[in-house]
Amino acid sequence: MGDGNKAEKRLLNATVALEGLRAERDFLRAQVNWLQRQLQNAIERAERSEDRLHEVTLRMAELSHEAITAPTRSGATEVLMDGKSILRLSNPISGHR
């Protein structure tokens, strides 16, 4: 084989390799773009979840505080008066808060 043919063959091999690398580059760019979109979606979901968790935590704290500061609940017990069964309230709920 002559030197010209060897050079042509090397040039052809280099061209084929270059095209393969370009195709791989384009594929990897598309994959990076897809992964960036997935990451952005995950970040947005995480932020929404954190916001919701904050809201739920605040509400739980409010409910706990209400339960602690609420007056003792009324209770009913059955008693007999003049031979009749009646209910007696302990700690009745008034209209005041």
C-alpha positions in Angstrom: 0.0 0.0 0.0 1.2 3.4 -0.8 1.6 6.3 1.6 -1.3 8.1 0.0 -3.7 5.1 0.6 -2.5 4.8 4.2 -3.2 8.5 4.8 -6.6 8.3 3.2 -7.5 5.3 5.3 -6.4 7.1 8.5 -8.3 10.2 7.4 -11.4 8.0 6.8 -11.0 6.3 10.2 -10.6 9.6 11.9 -13.7 11.0 10.1 -15.8 8.0 11.2 -14.5 8.3 14.8 -15.3 12.0 14.8 -18.8 11.4 13.6 -19.2 8.8 16.3 -18.0 11.3 18.9 -20.3 14.0 17.6 -23.3 11.6 17.8 -22.3 10.6 21.4 -21.9 14.3 22.3 -25.3 15.1 21.0 -26.8 12.2 22.9 -25.1 13.2 26.1 -26.2 16.8 25.7 -29.8 15.7 25.3 -29.4 13.4 28.4 -27.9 16.3 30.4 -30.9 18.5 29.4 -33.3 15.8 30.4 -31.6 15.4 33.8 -31.5 19.1 34.4 -35.3 19.2 33.8 -35.8 16.3 36.2 -33.6 18.0 38.8 -35.6 21.2 38.5 -38.9 19.3 38.9 -37.5 17.5 42.0 -36.4 20.8 43.5 -39.8 22.4 42.9 -41.6 19.3 44.5 -39.2 19.5 47.5 -39.9 23.2 47.9 -43.7 22.6 47.8 -43.3 19.7 50.2 -41.3 21.8 52.6 -43.9 24.6 52.4 -46.7 22.1 53.1 -44.7 20.5 56.0 -44.3 24.0 57.5 -48.0 24.7 57.2 -48.9 21.3 58.8 -46.3 21.9 61.6 -47.8 25.3 62.4 -51.3 23.9 62.5 -50.2 21.0 64.8 -48.6 23.6 67.1 -51.9 25.6 67.1 -54.0 22.5 67.9 -51.6 21.4 70.6 -51.7 24.9 72.2 -55.5 24.9 72.0 -55.7 21.5 73.6 -53.4 22.6 76.5 -55.1 26.0 77.1 -58.6 24.8 76.7 -60.7 24.7 79.8 -61.4 21.3 81.3 -64.1 19.5 79.3 -67.4 19.0 80.9 -68.4 15.6 82.0 -71.7 13.9 82.9 -72.4 11.5 85.6 -75.7 9.8 86.4 -77.1 10.5 89.8 -80.4 9.5 91.5 -82.6 12.4 92.9 -85.9 11.5 94.4 -85.7 8.1 92.9 -85.2 9.5 89.4 -82.0 9.1 87.3 -80.7 12.4 86.1 -77.4 13.6 84.6 -75.2 16.0 86.5 -72.6 18.0 84.6 -69.2 18.7 86.0 -67.3 21.6 84.5 -70.2 22.6 82.2 -69.2 24.5 79.0 -70.3 28.1 79.3 -70.8 30.6 76.5 -67.6 32.3 77.5 -64.2 31.6 76.0 
